[in-house]
Amino acid sequence: MANEATVYKELTEVFHDVFMRDDIALTPDLTAKQVQGWDSFKQIEIIMASEEKWNIKFNTRELDSLLSVGDLAKMIVVKTGG
């Protein structure tokens, strides 16, 4: 079970690993358009790393509903029973 604060902390690590940089500060309203290099391939990496880290799976409908980091964080909390 994860709470939102824990998810953001661990999700920040995921983003730093995926983008290989540590200057990305996650906020609920952060979107791909605001991060240089965040393309569809990076999106897949973020999702796969999140699924592995929290031992969860996203379905297509859930993935289509993700518009921001906040959406992802909330979904992780729900899927982990938080």
C-alpha atoms as a printed R data frame, in Angstrom:
   type eleno elety resid chain resno      x      y       z
1  ATOM     1    CA   MET     A     1  0.000  0.000   0.000
2  ATOM     2    CA   ALA     A     2  1.405  3.358  -1.032
3  ATOM     3    CA   ASN     A     3  0.327  6.877  -0.193
4  ATOM     4    CA   GLU     A     4  0.669  9.771  -2.615
5  ATOM     5    CA   ALA     A     5  3.748 11.277  -0.937
6  ATOM     6    CA   THR     A     6  5.587  7.953  -1.109
7  ATOM     7    CA   VAL     A     7  4.506  7.446  -4.713
8  ATOM     8    CA   TYR     A     8  5.852 10.862  -5.735
9  ATOM     9    CA   LYS     A     9  9.182 10.150  -4.034
10 ATOM    10    CA   GLU     A    10  9.571  6.787  -5.752
11 ATOM    11    CA   LEU     A    11  8.142  8.047  -9.046
12 ATOM    12    CA   THR     A    12 10.783 10.782  -9.020
13 ATOM    13    CA   GLU     A    13 13.428  8.037  -8.887
14 ATOM    14    CA   VAL     A    14 11.743  6.325 -11.852
15 ATOM    15    CA   PHE     A    15 11.821  9.545 -13.875
16 ATOM    16    CA   HIS     A    16 15.457 10.218 -12.965
17 ATOM    17    CA   ASP     A    17 16.391  6.689 -14.083
18 ATOM    18    CA   VAL     A    18 14.365  6.821 -17.313
19 ATOM    19    CA   PHE     A    19 15.622 10.258 -18.356
20 ATOM    20    CA   MET     A    20 19.113  9.725 -16.891
21 ATOM    21    CA   ARG     A    21 19.019 13.135 -15.221
22 ATOM    22    CA   ASP     A    22 18.125 14.326 -11.771
23 ATOM    23    CA   ASP     A    23 16.788 17.807 -12.442
24 ATOM    24    CA   ILE     A    24 13.186 16.762 -13.072
25 ATOM    25    CA   ALA     A    25 10.855 17.873 -10.280
26 ATOM    26    CA   LEU     A    26  7.529 16.082 -10.388
27 ATOM    27    CA   THR     A    27  4.337 18.018  -9.798
28 ATOM    28    CA   PRO     A    28  0.752 16.799 -10.222
29 ATOM    29    CA   ASP     A    29  0.233 18.922 -13.335
30 ATOM    30    CA   LEU     A    30  3.522 18.009 -15.066
31 ATOM    31    CA   THR     A    31  2.977 16.690 -18.610
32 ATOM    32    CA   ALA     A    32  5.143 15.262 -21.367
33 ATOM    33    CA   LYS     A    33  5.092 18.602 -23.218
34 ATOM    34    CA   GLN     A    34  6.968 20.187 -20.313
35 ATOM    35    CA   VAL     A    35  9.865 17.715 -20.215
36 ATOM    36    CA   GLN     A    36 12.424 17.720 -22.997
37 ATOM    37    CA   GLY     A    37 12.818 14.233 -24.450
38 ATOM    38    CA   TRP     A    38  9.546 12.839 -23.057
39 ATOM    39    CA   ASP     A    39  8.263 11.055 -26.126
40 ATOM    40    CA   SER     A    40  6.197  7.898 -26.629
41 ATOM    41    CA   PHE     A    41  9.226  5.677 -26.013
42 ATOM    42    CA   LYS     A    42  9.975  7.385 -22.689
43 ATOM    43    CA   GLN     A    43  6.289  7.073 -21.796
44 ATOM    44    CA   ILE     A    44  6.513  3.308 -22.295
45 ATOM    45    CA   GLU     A    45  9.666  3.183 -20.152
46 ATOM    46    CA   ILE     A    46  7.949  5.160 -17.378
47 ATOM    47    CA   ILE     A    47  4.926  2.852 -17.428
48 ATOM    48    CA   MET     A    48  7.002 -0.333 -17.512
49 ATOM    49    CA   ALA     A    49  9.257  0.871 -14.694
50 ATOM    50    CA   SER     A    50  6.210  1.857 -12.627
51 ATOM    51    CA   GLU     A    51  4.541 -1.499 -13.194
52 ATOM    52    CA   GLU     A    52  7.712 -3.268 -12.113
53 ATOM    53    CA   LYS     A    53  8.375 -1.038  -9.091
54 ATOM    54    CA   TRP     A    54  4.868 -1.365  -7.653
55 ATOM    55    CA   ASN     A    55  4.102 -4.845  -9.070
56 ATOM    56    CA   ILE     A    56  0.983 -3.582 -10.866
57 ATOM    57    CA   LYS     A    57 -0.387 -3.657 -14.415
58 ATOM    58    CA   PHE     A    58 -2.158 -0.918 -16.335
59 ATOM    59    CA   ASN     A    59 -4.779 -1.687 -18.958
60 ATOM    60    CA   THR     A    60 -5.188  0.290 -22.167
61 ATOM    61    CA   ARG     A    61 -8.092  2.349 -20.887
62 ATOM    62    CA   GLU     A    62 -6.111  3.352 -17.801
63 ATOM    63    CA   LEU     A    63 -3.108  4.316 -19.917
64 ATOM    64    CA   ASP     A    64 -5.296  6.409 -22.227
65 ATOM    65    CA   SER     A    65 -6.603  8.355 -19.208
66 ATOM    66    CA   LEU     A    66 -3.123  9.428 -18.039
67 ATOM    67    CA   LEU     A    67 -2.710 13.092 -18.914
68 ATOM    68    CA   SER     A    68 -0.271 14.166 -16.205
69 ATOM    69    CA   VAL     A    69  2.084 12.900 -13.525
70 ATOM    70    CA   GLY     A    70 -0.722 13.488 -11.022
71 ATOM    71    CA   ASP     A    71 -2.962 11.075 -12.921
72 ATOM    72    CA   LEU     A    72 -0.227  8.428 -12.845
73 ATOM    73    CA   ALA     A    73  0.458  8.928  -9.147
74 ATOM    74    CA   LYS     A    74 -3.240  8.667  -8.248
75 ATOM    75    CA   MET     A    75 -3.617  5.505 -10.307
76 ATOM    76    CA   ILE     A    76 -0.587  3.928  -8.608
77 ATOM    77    CA   VAL     A    77 -2.071  4.747  -5.192
78 ATOM    78    CA   VAL     A    78 -5.391  3.157  -6.184
79 ATOM    79    CA   LYS     A    79 -3.772  0.065  -7.704
80 ATOM    80    CA   THR     A    80 -1.607 -0.504  -4.635
81 ATOM    81    CA   GLY     A    81 -4.566 -0.188  -2.294
82 ATOM    82    CA   GLY     A    82 -3.512  3.157  -0.864
